[in-house]
Amino acid sequence: MATALSHMTGFIRTIAMNTIILAAAGTVGMQILAVCMSGYNLAYIFYTGTSQTMLPIGGALYGEKDYNGLRTLMITRIKIALGICSVIFILFEIFPEQIAGIFGLHNPSVMPLLNIVFRLFALSVPAGGLAYVVRAYYQATGYQNTASVLALLEGVIFFVPILYLLAKINFGAVWLSFVFAPMLSVCVILIYMQYKAKKEGKNNFLMLGHEKEAKVIDFSVENKIEKAIEASEKIRKICIQNNISSRSANILSLATEELCTNTAKFAYGKKSKFIDIFLKVYADEIILKVRDNGAVFNPTEYINESGQEISGLKTLNSLPVKIIYNRVIGFNTTIIILQCK
């Protein structure tokens, strides 16, 4: 929904920009707007690239309750996004006329004004990058409504009124609306999430708890159907050795067998020779992760070319567990969360 709203608000933004800027500065304003939007689209490539890369990795880490890893991911993505955006910002500040020429604007009479407003507009590049990273973070960690509200605030609710008011004051100040809207939106969202975190007993606006102590066991088996039972039995033995109840051991054993069987059938490839299995045992829950680098395959929703479901976790779907699937940096990653009673 957040991604869809971003595209929908982009349409409304375009109408608002064309209407307000044409009224404020005529064809000269529209020529400058065309250059600014072309520059924005260049930065947008890096916004979306960083954010979309973050989504599956963040989702997998959040599903595993690897909060330290998620914090590291967030910091890394902010550094990468702002680093790239800073380079683009510097280029925009130093070479406004040359960039305008690349995008087809060569009118000498427009250049004095463009030199001023394009440099103001360049401030929106790091501001927009930060807003995209924050939105992707809340999407990855399950706060879809928060991400959607951020998209609406930045795209329409703050942007259009600010654009209108600045156009009434001074045409040169109009371009600051591209800076104020994302920064104000991020501030509002982070303040709200900080308030929500206090109510829910979380550390801060990242909405993460403390990393709990856990015992982690991992091993690999060959990506073959006949190895699924072997993996299942190994999980059962590990559970018994770690004083896990027979009920939980049976559930995890069945889950392992079904996941490995489906993976061997449908996600096999030249590179996919092994299936990695991780078991993370907490005091109140157990997390099972099954990972392979075969063909893209979601075991929870696998449909063939004719639209018929040919695989599903029939047994697993009937068990009291939570199932999460992500495609993370070339790996099919399925996470099973079992609450201990």
N, C-alpha and C positions, 0 to 999 in steps of 0.2 A: 504493500500500500504506500509506503514512504517513497519508493522509487516511482510508482505511478503518479503520485501527487506531485513529485518534482517535475515530471514532464508536463502534467496538466497546468501547473502554475507557470511553467515556462511559456505556455501559450498566452496566458493572461498577462504575464509580464510584457510580452512582445507587443500586445495590443496597447497596453498602458504606455510603454515607452514611445511607440510610434505616434500615438495621439498627443501625449503631453509635450514631447520634444519637438514635434512638427509645429505645434501651436506656439511654443516658446521661441524657437530659433529657425523655423522654416527649413528650406532645403539644405542650408549649411549645417544645421543641427543634425539632419538625417544622414548627411555624408559622414560626419564625425561619429554618429551612433553606429553606422555600418562598420567603421574601422574598429571601434571599441568592442562590438559584438564579435567580430572576427578574432580579435585578440583574446577575448573571453573564452571563445570556443577552443582556442589553443590551450589555455590553462585548464579548461574543463576536461580535456583528455587525461591530464594528470590527476585531477580531482577524482574522476570516476575510476581510473586505473588503480589508484591507491586504495580507494574505498572498497571497490569490488574484490580486490585481493584480500582485504582485511575480513570481509564478511564470512567466508567459509572457515578460515583459520580461527577467527574469534568465536564462531559458533561451536566449533569442535572443542576449543579450550574451555569455553563456558560450560558445555555439556559435561566435560570431564572434571569440572570444578577446579581447574588449574588457574586459580586467581592470580598467582604470581606471574604465570606465563601471559595471562591476559593483560595485566598491567604493563608488562614489558612490550607486548604487541602494540598497545595503545601509544606508549611513549615512542616506540620505533616508527610507527605510522605517522605520528605528528611530526617527527623529525624529518622523515622522508618527504612528506607532503609540503611542509613549510620550507624545506630546503630547496625543492624544485620550484615552488612558487616564488621563493625569494630570488632565484636566478631569473625567472621570467619577469618579475617586478623590476629588477635592476635593468634588464634589457629594455623594458618599456620606458623606464625613466631616462635612459641614455639616448635611445634611438627612436623617438616617437615619429619623426618624419620618415625615416627609412622603413619603419614598420607600416606606416600608412601607405607608402609607395608599394610595398609588397602586396597589400590588399587593394590596390588600384586607385588610391587617392593621390593626385599630383597637383591639385589646384593650389597655386602659390598664395592666393588670397585667403585660403582657409587655414594655412599652416600656423600663423601666429596664435590663433585661438586653439587649434588642435594641440600645439605644444603644451598649453596650459592644462586643458581639460583631460587630455590623455594621460598626463602624469598624475592627475588626481584619480582618474579611473584605475590606474595601475595599483593603487592601494587596495582595490577590491580583490586582487589575486590571492594574497595570503589570507585575507579575511574569509573569502569563499572557500579556500582550501581547508581552513580550520573547521568551518561549518560542515563540510562534507565528511570529514573524518569523524566528527562528533556524531553526526547522523548515522554513519555506518557502524559506529561502536554500539549505539543503542539498538540498531537493527540486529546486530550479531548476538547481543546479550538478551534478546527476547522482549525488549521494551519497544515494541512496534508502534504503539500509540504515541510515545514520546518522539520517535523518529518522524512520524507523520506530522505531528504538530510543528516540529522544527521546520519541515519542508514547507508547510503552510505559512508559518511566520515569516520565514526568509523570502519565500517566493511571492507572496501577495499581501498578507496582513500588515507587515511593516513596510515592505518595499514600495507599494503603490502610493500610500499616503505620504511617505517621506519624499518620494520622487515628485509628487504634486506640490508639496509645500516648498521644496527647494527651487522648483521651477518658477514659483511665484516670487521668490526672493531674488535669485540670480541664476542665469543659465549656467555659469561656470560652476556653481555649487551643486547642480543637478547630479553630477557624476559621483558625488560623495554618497548618494543614496545606495550605490552598489557596495559601499563600505559599511555604512551605518546599519543597513538591513541585516546582513549576516552576523555582524558583531552583536547587535542588540538581541537577535534571535538566540544566539548561543548563550549570551548572558542570562536571558530569561529562563531558558531550559536548564542551565546548570544551577541556577538559584533554586528553581523548583525541585530538581532532582536532589539537591543538597537537603532541602526541607523534607523530602520524601525519605531520604536515607536516614535522617534522624528519627523519623517516626517508625521506620522498620528496623532500626538497630544496626544499619550498615555503616561502614566507615565514612564514606563520602559519596559524592555524586556519581562515582563509577558504579555504585550499587553492588559492591563486592564484599563478601565476608572475609574473615581470617582464614588462611590456609589451614585446614585441619590435618592432624596427623593421620597418615595412611601408610599401609604396607602395600608395596607395588611389586607384582610378579609379572614377568613377561617372557614369552617364548615364541618360537615360530614353527610352523609345520608346512610341509609341501602342499601346494595348491592342487590337491587331488581329492576326489570324492571319498576314496577309501581312507584318507587321513583325517576325515571329519570326526569319526568315532574315536580315533586316537587322541585328538585334541579335546574331545568331550570328556574322556576318561581322565585326562591329565588335569583338567579344570576341577573335576570332582575330587580327585586326590588332594589338590592344592587346598580346596575348601575344607576338607576334613582335617588336614594338617594345621589349618589356621582356625580351628574351632568354629567354623561356620555351620549353621544348622543344616540338617539333611534336606529340609525343604528348600532352602536357598541354594544348596549345592545342586539339587536336582534341576531347579529352574535354570541356573547358570550353565549346567552341563547340556541341557536341552537347547538352550540359546546358542551355545558354541557350536553344537553339531549342526543345527539348522543354518546358521550363518555361514559356516565353512562349506557346507554342502552346496548352498546357493551360489556362493562365490566361485567354487570350483566349476560349477555348471555354466555360469553366465559371465563371469568376469575374468575368465582365463585368457591369457595372451602370452606372447613371446617373452615379455619382461616379467610377467606375473608368475614367478616360480614358487613363491612362498606367501603364506598368510601370517601376519603378525598378530599376536594375541596379548592383550594387556589386562591385568586384573588389579584394580585399586580397591583395597579393603579399608573402609572407615568404620567407626564405631556404630554408626546408624544407617549406613548404606554401602552398597558394593557397586562399583562401576566396571563393566566389562567393555573393552574396546577391541574390535576386530578390524584389521586394516590390510588392504592389498593394493598393488599398483597395476591392476589389470584394466580392462575396458571399463568405461563409465557404467556403473551399475548400482542402482538404488534398490536394495533387497526388499524394502518395504513397499515399493510401488513400481514393480517392473512389468512393463507391457511390451509385447512384441510389435512388429511392423503392422500387423492387421488390427491392432488395437485391443487384442485379447491378453488378459493377464496370464502369464505363463509361470510366474513365480511369485510367491508371497510367503511371508513368515507365518504360515498357517498355525503352527503350534505356538510360536512365540507371541503372536498377536492375541492369543487367548490367555496369556500369562500376565500376572500383575506387575508389569515392568513398563518403564518409559523407554521409547526407542527414538534415537536421533541419528540422522544420516547427513553427512557432509562429504563433498568432494574437495579434498584439501591438498593443494600442491601436487596433483597427480595421483593421489591416493583415495580410494574408496574407504571412508571411515564410518563405521557403524558403532554407536555407543548404546549400551544397555544399562539402565539405572534401576537397581533393585533396592527397595527400602527394607531394612532389617527390622524385624519385630522382636 
